[in-house]
Amino acid sequence: MPQISTDFQGQTVITTFEMTPGTAHDLMEALEDAYTNFIRHQPGFLGAGLHMNDAQTRIANYSKWLKREDYQAMLRSPEMRERNRRIAQLCRGFEPVMYEVQAVF
């Protein structure tokens, strides 16, 4: 499980996905498969968590990477590009955003 700390020197990425309740579980399965069979094996991957809201209209993904370049290389890989095409069909849209931790309580 990823630990959140202000002294973390790597890259934090939070991705939000918007979908309908009808596709929520299919999307979650696609994301779980991506992490289980591909993403977690990529250089620089440190950990991630997937969260779904009660209404099943949003999924939030928190991931940690050793370096920004590691995350970008994973996204550019042919396998992840293909997986993202499938993921895009299951949701209205998704947006990965890179963050730096500013405070932890």
Buried (B, 14 or more C-beta within 10 A) or exposed (E): EEEEEEEBEBBBBEBBBEBEEEBBEBBBEBBEEBBEEBBEEBEBBBEBEBEBEEEBBBBEBBBBBBEBEBBBBBBEBEEBEEBBEEBEEBBEEBEBEEEEEEEEE
